[in-house]
Amino acid sequence: MTEKKVLIIGATSGIGYALAVAYARAGCIVGATGRRQEQLEELQAAAPERIFIRRHDVTAADNIAVVEELIYEMGGADIIVYNSGIGIYNKKIDWEPERDTIAVNVSGFAEVATWAYRYFRQRGGGQFVGVSSVASERGGGTAPSYHASKAFMSNFMEGLRQKAFHDKKKIFITDIRPGYVDTPMTKQNKGMFWIASSEKAARQMMAAIEQKKRVAYITRRWALAAWVFRMAPRWLYERF
């Protein structure tokens, strides 16, 4: 892989951490952000000459300022990956978990995605990658905002892809839709299957990004599950 400059927003654990390490090992310049400074420093120690870090909260007022500062330090960005995301089981349907999910998965994402599109348009091209989920395919009663927010991300990226076509710019938009990946966030899940390690998920993500795919399921077998989710009749799906 030729040297590229990759910014990964949400890189302190799980897929984001593994992806940052993989890109650095491939010879790329990597910018990594997250809320946990200790994990960022641990990540940087893996390749200090290639990994630049910033503590970053995508729900804060300085969301874009942090992104701009880090990209300046990196000397630009060819690929921007939005991997920040939360999902909270909320069987009682309390407001706070839904509010927090929307803040990160919708508001934080949309702010970064619109900024990234304008950045790449001015630059003449680039690639924006959003990590949504197989959960984007249908609603979910135990975490309504998680499913809805991931659908928002996928729909938003489809809109950006259409915009890039009409702008006649070489801006590529890749929607990554993971299934179950062994990460701290999925520890709360029960009945998981087809579980991939973060490292395997990162390898498949890199391949999909390199191929500039519009949509990629991680791991690839989840494309079948997504099809089943979409095709399941309402009366059956509601009983899951």
PECORFEN-V983005 format. One record per pair of residues at least 12 apart in sequence whose C-alpha atoms are under 10 Angstrom apart, sorted by the first residue. I is the first residue (numbers start at 1). GAP is how many residues later the second one is. Records with the same first field share a line. If there is no record, write none. Layout:
# PECORFEN-V983005
I = GAP / GAP
This chain:
# PECORFEN-V983005
1 = 22 / 25 / 26 / 27 / 209
2 = 24 / 25 / 26
3 = 20 / 21 / 23 / 24 / 25 / 26 / 75
4 = 19 / 20 / 22 / 23 / 24 / 25 / 26 / 72 / 73 / 74 / 75
5 = 18 / 19 / 22 / 23 / 24 / 25 / 26 / 45 / 46 / 66 / 69 / 70 / 71 / 72 / 73 / 74 / 75
6 = 13 / 14 / 17 / 18 / 22 / 23 / 24 / 25 / 26 / 45 / 65 / 68 / 70 / 71 / 72 / 73 / 74 / 75 / 121
7 = 13 / 22 / 23 / 24 / 25 / 26 / 44 / 45 / 46 / 60 / 63 / 64 / 67 / 69 / 70 / 71 / 72 / 73 / 74 / 75 / 121
8 = 12 / 22 / 23 / 24 / 25 / 26 / 45 / 59 / 71 / 72 / 73 / 74 / 75 / 76 / 121
9 = 22 / 23 / 24 / 25 / 45 / 47 / 48 / 49 / 58 / 71 / 72 / 73 / 74 / 75 / 76 / 100 / 103 / 121
10 = 22 / 23 / 24 / 25 / 26 / 30 / 45 / 46 / 47 / 48 / 71 / 72 / 73 / 74 / 75
11 = 20 / 21 / 22 / 23 / 24 / 25 / 28 / 29 / 32 / 42 / 70 / 71 / 72 / 73
12 = 20 / 21 / 22 / 23 / 24 / 25 / 26 / 27 / 28 / 29 / 30 / 31 / 43 / 72
13 = 21 / 23 / 26 / 27 / 30 / 170 / 171 / 172 / 185
14 = 69 / 167 / 168 / 169 / 170 / 171 / 172 / 183 / 184 / 185 / 187 / 188
15 = 68 / 116 / 163 / 166 / 167 / 168 / 169 / 182 / 183 / 184 / 185 / 186 / 187 / 188 / 190
16 = 16 / 17 / 18 / 65 / 66 / 67 / 68 / 115 / 167 / 182 / 183 / 185 / 186
17 = 15 / 16 / 17 / 22 / 23 / 26 / 66 / 181 / 182 / 185
18 = 25 / 179 / 180 / 181 / 182 / 183 / 184 / 185
19 = 13 / 62 / 64 / 179 / 180 / 181 / 182 / 183 / 184 / 185 / 186 / 187
20 = 12 / 23 / 24 / 26 / 27 / 31 / 182
21 = 22 / 23 / 25 / 26 / 29 / 30 / 178 / 181
22 = 177 / 180 / 181 / 184
23 = 27 / 28 / 179 / 180 / 183
24 = 20 / 22 / 23 / 24 / 25 / 26 / 27
25 = 21 / 22 / 25
27 = 20 / 23
28 = 22 / 23
29 = 18 / 20 / 21 / 22 / 23 / 45 / 46 / 47 / 48 / 49
30 = 14 / 17 / 19 / 20 / 21 / 22 / 23 / 40 / 41 / 44 / 47 / 49
31 = 13 / 19 / 20 / 21 / 22 / 23 / 36 / 39 / 40 / 42 / 43 / 45 / 46 / 49 / 50
32 = 12 / 19 / 20 / 21 / 22 / 23 / 24 / 35 / 38 / 49
33 = 19 / 20 / 21 / 22 / 23 / 24 / 25 / 33 / 34 / 37 / 49 / 50 / 51
34 = 19 / 20 / 21 / 22 / 23 / 24 / 49 / 50
35 = 19 / 20 / 21 / 22 / 23 / 49
36 = 18 / 19 / 20 / 21
37 = 16 / 17 / 18 / 19
38 = 17
39 = 16
40 = 12 / 13 / 14 / 15
41 = 12 / 13 / 14
50 = 24
51 = 23
52 = 18 / 19 / 21 / 22
53 = 17 / 20 / 21
54 = 12 / 13 / 15 / 16
57 = 27 / 47 / 51
58 = 24 / 26 / 27 / 45 / 46 / 47 / 49 / 50 / 51 / 53 / 54
59 = 41 / 43 / 44 / 45 / 46 / 47 / 48 / 49 / 50 / 52
60 = 43 / 44 / 48
63 = 45 / 48 / 49
64 = 44 / 47 / 48 / 51 / 52
67 = 13 / 45 / 48 / 49
68 = 47 / 48 / 51
76 = 43 / 47
77 = 39 / 42 / 43 / 46 / 49 / 50
78 = 42 / 45 / 47 / 48 / 49 / 50
79 = 37 / 41 / 46 / 47 / 48 / 49 / 50 / 92 / 93 / 94 / 130
80 = 32 / 33 / 36 / 37 / 40 / 46 / 47 / 48 / 49 / 50 / 93
81 = 31 / 32 / 35 / 46 / 47 / 48 / 49 / 50 / 93 / 94 / 95 / 128
82 = 23 / 26 / 27 / 28 / 30 / 31 / 46 / 47 / 48 / 49 / 50 / 94
83 = 22 / 26 / 46 / 47 / 48 / 49 / 93
84 = 20 / 21 / 24 / 25 / 46 / 47 / 48
85 = 15 / 16 / 17 / 18 / 19 / 20 / 21 / 23 / 24 / 46 / 47 / 61 / 64 / 65 / 100
86 = 14 / 15 / 16 / 17 / 18 / 19 / 59 / 60 / 63 / 99 / 100
87 = 13 / 14 / 15 / 17 / 18 / 56 / 57 / 58 / 59 / 60 / 62 / 63 / 98 / 99 / 101
88 = 12 / 13 / 54 / 55 / 56 / 57 / 58 / 97 / 98 / 100 / 101
89 = 52 / 53 / 54 / 55 / 56 / 57 / 99 / 100
90 = 51 / 52 / 53 / 54 / 55 / 56
91 = 50 / 51 / 52 / 53
92 = 49 / 50 / 51
93 = 48 / 49 / 50 / 51 / 52
95 = 50
97 = 46 / 47 / 48 / 49
98 = 45 / 46 / 47 / 48 / 51
99 = 46
100 = 45 / 46
101 = 42 / 43 / 44 / 45 / 46 / 47 / 48
102 = 43 / 44 / 46 / 47 / 48 / 50
103 = 46
104 = 45
105 = 26 / 27 / 40 / 41 / 43 / 44 / 45 / 46 / 47 / 48
106 = 39 / 40 / 42 / 43 / 44 / 45 / 46 / 47 / 50
107 = 42
109 = 21 / 22 / 40 / 43 / 44 / 47
110 = 42 / 43 / 46 / 47
112 = 16
113 = 15 / 16 / 17 / 40 / 43 / 44 / 47 / 60
114 = 14 / 42 / 43 / 46
116 = 12 / 13 / 55
117 = 43 / 44 / 46 / 47 / 54 / 55 / 56
118 = 53
120 = 44 / 49 / 50 / 51 / 52
121 = 43 / 46 / 47 / 48 / 49 / 50
122 = 47
123 = 46 / 47 / 48
124 = 44 / 45 / 46 / 47
125 = 39 / 43 / 44 / 45 / 46 / 47
126 = 43 / 44 / 45 / 46 / 47
127 = 43 / 44 / 45 / 46 / 47 / 82 / 83 / 85
128 = 29 / 32 / 33 / 43 / 44 / 45 / 46 / 47 / 81 / 84
129 = 28 / 43 / 44 / 45 / 46 / 47 / 76 / 80 / 83 / 84 / 85 / 86
130 = 20 / 23 / 24 / 26 / 27 / 43 / 44 / 45 / 46 / 47 / 85
131 = 19 / 22 / 23 / 43 / 44 / 45 / 46 / 47 / 74 / 85 / 87
132 = 14 / 15 / 17 / 18 / 19 / 20 / 21 / 22 / 25 / 43 / 44 / 45 / 46 / 47 / 83 / 85
133 = 13 / 14 / 16 / 17 / 18 / 20 / 21 / 42 / 43 / 44 / 45 / 46 / 47 / 83 / 84 / 85 / 93
134 = 13 / 16 / 17 / 42 / 43 / 44 / 45 / 46 / 82 / 83 / 84 / 88 / 89 / 91 / 92 / 93 / 95
135 = 12 / 13 / 14 / 15 / 16 / 42 / 43 / 44 / 91 / 94
136 = 12 / 13 / 14 / 15 / 16 / 17 / 18 / 19 / 41 / 90 / 93
137 = 13 / 14 / 17 / 40 / 88 / 89 / 90 / 91 / 92 / 93 / 94
138 = 12 / 13 / 88 / 91 / 92 / 94 / 99
139 = 12 / 90 / 98 / 99
140 = 97 / 98 / 100
141 = 97 / 99
150 = 27
153 = 22
154 = 20 / 21 / 22 / 23 / 61
155 = 20
156 = 19
157 = 15 / 16 / 17 / 18 / 57 / 58
158 = 15 / 16 / 17 / 56 / 57
159 = 14
160 = 12 / 13
161 = 12 / 13 / 53
171 = 41
172 = 37 / 40 / 41 / 42
173 = 36 / 39 / 40 / 41 / 42
174 = 31 / 34 / 35 / 36 / 37 / 38 / 39 / 40 / 41 / 42
175 = 33 / 34 / 37 / 38 / 39 / 40 / 41 / 42
176 = 28 / 29 / 32 / 33 / 37 / 38 / 39 / 40 / 41 / 42 / 43
177 = 28 / 38 / 39 / 40 / 41 / 42 / 43 / 45 / 46 / 49
178 = 18 / 23 / 27 / 38 / 39 / 40 / 41 / 42 / 44 / 45
179 = 13 / 14 / 15 / 16 / 17 / 22 / 38 / 39 / 40 / 41 / 42 / 43 / 44 / 46 / 47
180 = 12 / 13 / 14 / 15 / 16 / 17 / 18 / 21 / 38 / 39 / 42
181 = 12 / 13 / 14 / 15 / 16 / 17 / 18 / 19 / 20 / 37 / 38
182 = 13 / 14 / 15 / 16 / 17 / 19
183 = 12 / 13 / 14 / 15
194 = 25 / 27 / 28
195 = 24
196 = 22 / 23
197 = 22
200 = 18 / 19
201 = 16 / 17 / 18 / 19
202 = 16 / 17
203 = 15 / 16
204 = 12 / 13 / 14 / 15 / 16
205 = 12 / 13 / 14 / 15
